[in-house]
């Protein structure tokens, strides 16, 4: 079967410890659609307690088990609910992908004093002060958990920078510790050096920290038996660290754990290639550039040349390590990297990631289930957002499961209408896909002589009329204006 992942949460997913049960109860529905992997939100206790989305990790060993940060369950549920959800998915043949946030820690238990240098947030290589003593929440003692699972205590030696110093104005403070001068080396020189992202930045040069994170990876797998990891903010972490961490995780578990990293650099596919090279191909990456192309195409309408949709993308240059997506929790409306794909274009975008041979597609929760939420915009005004389920998303997923197999032939000669065929294989029939960002079209394409004389129908149901493949394996495949059609054999 064609692998397909779903990100089963968004930034505003409901709290009340319900999400894990929702995932568990959706297992058979997801299986029916051909979804083969579920990406869970970060499952450990965040500094925000029961309100934390999970990207402010406090205690990696607290999966909703201990009374910490004002709650036992996380926003998504208890450890027991989490493990039950994972087991139910795996019984249904669906892989579990866990979200791993090892760039930073938040919500320290106690303050300590140490020396630091204040740096320019726009160029972290530029010091704004001489070294001086600051006080910050860099001690993590986990009083709610004690020493269960691990007795490791985090202190300032474990971090390279903080954004809080008692009595000082907001800023970025580079810690002077024993494990390496300055920031860690990154692939890009954005902001001088983009090692520091937020909260207490973990210093992965510290051998004790590396050992603890390696031990935690094995412990986490022993709890959950996950099949893959989604690695948060790899842009801000040393490739050497993740190369070692993934090697150790795979060796310790005896499993070829799947890994996808979030290196968000739309339009800079060269940086993604450099990161892949530096990590020796040990992880896939999300194709941020393709997502940006979808966003741009959805805004430009008929002005967008669809032949350029894969230009400058990871899917074009390294399809085997590209995870494709239409939207995620960072690009959705009112979020930091807001770049949502317009509603009319989403079926086209999903056809482009689900029905072609390149890339590993990831579906976004609101696109399958819908979502609504309220948050403040950049001006501080409340905005009500309604995200509708994508039109025909279930049919597109089923078309991937049933028909997106075999050799692919592209018909990309028209700026406003793309087409391609999948010939099928020994076990599956193929399909013909046509999409338009302008008028209704009818595109002549060759599906292959094995289908000569056969009748095809539009799997998405836009056309009642059927078409017959001629003796040479050709037919004219129609598409409605600004939409997509998927033509499949009637038998």
RAJOCOR-V577344 format. One record per helix or strand of 2 or more residues. SS is the DSSP state (@ for helix, = for strand). FROM is the first residue (numbers start at 1). LEN is the number of residues. If there is no record, write none. Layout:
[[SS,FROM,LEN] [SS,FROM,LEN]]
This chain:
[[=,5,3] [@,19,7] [@,27,7] [=,37,3] [=,45,2] [@,49,3] [=,57,3] [@,79,13] [=,95,6] [=,104,2] [=,110,11] [=,123,5] [=,132,9] [@,156,3] [=,159,4] [=,172,4] [=,200,3] [@,207,18] [=,228,4] [@,234,3] [@,239,15] [=,258,4] [@,269,10] [=,284,3] [@,288,16] [@,306,3] [@,314,4] [@,319,3] [=,322,4] [@,343,12] [=,360,5] [@,365,5] [=,371,6] [=,382,6] [@,393,11] [=,408,7] [=,417,8] [=,429,8] [=,441,6] [@,449,3] [=,455,4] [=,467,2] [=,474,6] [=,484,6]]
